[in-house]
Amino acid sequence: MLATFLIEITLLVYTFLRYKLSPITRVIMLALFFLALFQLAEYSVCGRFQLSAAAWSRMGYVAITMLPPLVVHLVLLIAKRSWQWLVWIAYASGIAWAGIFGLSQRAFTGYVCEGNYVIFQLSKAASRFYSTYYYFWLGVGMALAVYFAVQSVGRVREALVLQAMGYVVFLLPTAIIGNLNQGVRQGIPSIMCGFAILYALILVFGILPRVLYEPKEVSDS
């Protein structure tokens, strides 16, 4: 967890130093920040940095809650579509859930520290509705990435294909592990964000070079 945190923070710093600030770089940097924050929360929830497990649990879930809206926003930015209504709905739902995790005293019922992952125990009602929120926006992001990739050409298409692949590299291994060992299903958020380091690498070294360095137009003269 600590190693993953350090890698994602390094990718964040690299992005800040390597690329000019733009809507796309800001969204990607926020995604990297929230991925890293979740890893730090996992590392710290079992008793580090003099904060309670409850505080780290809240920070961890606020972090991953904002990831699906950010990725939907990123897909629309890459595809150069101004669907602000969808962006606002995605962020509004994410902020609502972040508020629940940040303020509610009933959202969490406990936590378990395993050798390779952490189980953040949500109340049954919160877990059911939150899973619907999370997978709904992941599905929307995946569908939009594929849909716009079919309609696009050149580097934009390549970036959208990489974005779709980014979903696969952390969703597919998580699904396989969850089906092979049902005992780890409660740790899916932790396992998913562990594999998401592959997505972070795709963001920085696959998508960013394609969307920020469009080839120059060559004049006919």
C-alpha positions in Angstrom: 0.0 0.0 0.0 2.8 2.4 0.9 4.7 1.6 -2.3 1.6 2.1 -4.4 1.0 5.4 -2.7 4.5 6.6 -3.4 4.3 5.5 -7.1 1.0 7.4 -7.6 2.3 10.5 -5.8 5.4 10.3 -8.0 3.1 10.1 -11.1 1.2 13.1 -9.9 4.4 15.2 -9.4 5.7 14.0 -12.8 2.4 15.1 -14.5 2.6 18.5 -12.8 6.2 19.1 -13.9 5.9 17.5 -17.4 2.7 19.0 -18.7 1.1 22.4 -18.8 -2.1 22.8 -16.7 -5.2 22.1 -18.7 -8.6 20.7 -18.0 -7.3 17.2 -18.9 -4.2 17.4 -16.7 -6.2 18.8 -13.8 -8.7 15.9 -13.9 -5.9 13.3 -14.3 -3.9 14.9 -11.4 -7.0 14.8 -9.2 -7.6 11.2 -10.1 -4.0 10.4 -9.2 -4.3 12.3 -5.9 -7.5 10.4 -4.9 -5.9 7.1 -5.8 -2.9 7.9 -3.7 -5.1 9.1 -0.8 -7.0 5.9 -0.7 -3.7 3.9 -0.5 -2.5 6.1 2.3 -5.8 5.6 4.1 -5.4 1.8 3.7 -1.9 2.0 5.0 -2.8 4.1 8.0 -6.2 2.7 9.0 -4.6 0.1 11.2 -3.0 2.6 13.5 -0.6 5.2 12.0 -0.1 9.0 12.0 -2.2 9.4 15.2 -5.5 9.5 13.5 -8.3 7.2 14.3 -9.3 4.3 12.0 -12.7 6.0 11.5 -11.0 9.1 10.2 -8.9 7.2 7.8 -11.9 5.1 6.7 -13.8 8.3 5.9 -10.9 9.8 4.0 -10.4 6.6 2.0 -14.0 6.4 0.9 -14.3 10.1 0.1 -11.2 9.5 -2.2 -12.6 6.6 -4.2 -16.1 8.1 -4.3 -14.8 11.0 -6.5 -13.0 8.7 -9.0 -16.0 7.6 -11.2 -17.2 11.2 -11.8 -13.6 12.3 -12.6 -13.2 9.5 -15.1 -16.5 10.3 -16.8 -15.4 13.9 -17.1 -12.0 12.8 -18.5 -13.7 10.7 -21.2 -15.8 13.7 -22.3 -12.7 16.0 -22.3 -10.7 13.5 -24.4 -13.6 13.1 -26.8 -14.1 16.9 -26.9 -17.7 16.6 -26.0 -19.3 19.4 -23.9 -21.9 17.3 -22.0 -21.9 19.5 -19.0 -25.3 18.2 -17.7 -23.8 14.7 -17.4 -20.6 16.0 -15.7 -22.7 18.0 -13.2 -24.9 15.0 -12.4 -21.9 12.8 -11.9 -20.1 15.2 -9.6 -23.3 16.0 -7.7 -23.9 12.3 -6.9 -20.2 11.9 -6.0 -20.2 14.9 -3.6 -23.5 13.6 -2.0 -21.8 10.3 -1.2 -18.6 12.0 -0.1 -20.8 14.0 2.3 -22.4 10.8 3.6 -19.0 9.2 4.3 -17.5 12.4 5.7 -20.4 13.2 8.1 -22.6 10.2 8.8 -21.9 8.3 12.0 -23.7 5.2 10.6 -22.0 4.7 7.3 -19.2 2.5 8.7 -19.6 -0.4 11.1 -15.9 -1.3 11.4 -12.8 -2.4 9.5 -10.5 -5.4 9.2 -6.8 -5.3 8.4 -5.8 -8.3 6.3 -2.3 -9.1 5.1 -2.7 -7.7 1.5 -5.9 -5.6 1.8 -8.2 -3.8 4.1 -11.9 -4.4 4.5 -13.8 -1.2 5.2 -17.1 -2.4 6.7 -20.1 -0.3 5.5 -23.6 -0.6 6.9 -25.7 -3.0 4.7 -27.9 -0.1 3.4 -24.9 2.1 2.6 -23.0 -0.8 0.9 -25.9 -1.8 -1.4 -26.7 1.8 -2.6 -23.1 2.8 -2.8 -22.2 -0.2 -5.0 -25.0 0.8 -7.4 -23.6 4.4 -7.5 -20.1 3.2 -8.1 -20.6 0.6 -10.8 -23.2 2.7 -12.6 -20.7 5.5 -13.2 -18.0 3.1 -14.1 -20.3 1.5 -16.6 -21.2 5.0 -18.0 -17.5 5.9 -18.4 -16.7 2.6 -20.1 -19.6 2.9 -22.5 -18.8 6.5 -23.4 -15.1 5.6 -24.0 -16.0 2.8 -26.4 -18.8 4.9 -28.1 -16.6 7.9 -28.7 -13.6 5.8 -29.7 -15.7 4.3 -32.6 -16.5 7.8 -33.7 -13.0 9.3 -33.4 -9.8 9.0 -35.4 -6.1 9.4 -34.7 -4.7 10.2 -31.3 -8.1 10.9 -29.8 -9.3 7.4 -30.7 -6.0 5.9 -29.3 -6.5 7.8 -26.1 -10.1 6.6 -25.8 -9.2 3.0 -26.5 -6.5 3.3 -23.8 -9.1 4.8 -21.4 -11.4 1.8 -22.0 -8.4 -0.6 -21.5 -7.7 1.3 -18.2 -11.1 0.2 -16.9 -10.4 -3.4 -17.9 -7.0 -3.6 -16.2 -8.4 -3.0 -12.7 -12.0 -4.3 -13.1 -11.2 -7.6 -14.8 -8.6 -8.8 -12.3 -10.8 -7.7 -9.4 -13.8 -9.6 -10.8 -11.7 -12.8 -11.3 -10.3 -12.7 -7.8 -13.8 -12.0 -6.4 -15.2 -15.0 -8.2 -12.4 -17.4 -7.4 -12.4 -16.5 -3.7 -15.7 -15.3 -2.4 -14.1 -14.6 1.0 -12.3 -11.5 -0.3 -15.4 -9.8 -1.8 -15.6 -7.5 1.2 -12.1 -6.3 0.3 -13.0 -5.4 -3.3 -12.5 -1.6 -3.0 -9.0 -2.3 -1.6 -8.2 -4.9 -4.3 -9.6 -2.7 -7.1 -7.6 0.3 -6.1 -4.5 -1.9 -5.9 -4.8 -2.9 -9.5 -5.7 0.7 -10.4 -2.0 1.6 -10.3 -1.9 0.0 -13.8 -4.6 2.5 -14.8 -2.6 5.3 -13.3 0.4 4.3 -15.5 -1.9 4.3 -18.6 -3.2 7.8 -17.7 0.3 9.3 -17.5 2.3 7.4 -20.1 -0.5 6.4 -22.5 -3.3 9.0 -22.6 -1.5 12.2 -21.7 1.1 12.1 -24.5 -1.7 11.5 -27.0 -4.1 14.2 -26.0 -1.7 17.0 -25.2 0.6 16.6 -28.2 -1.7 16.6 -31.3 0.4 16.5 -34.5 0.8 19.9 -36.2 -1.1 20.6 -39.3 1.0 20.6 -42.4 0.2 23.4 -44.9 -0.4 22.6 -48.6 2.1 25.2 -49.8 
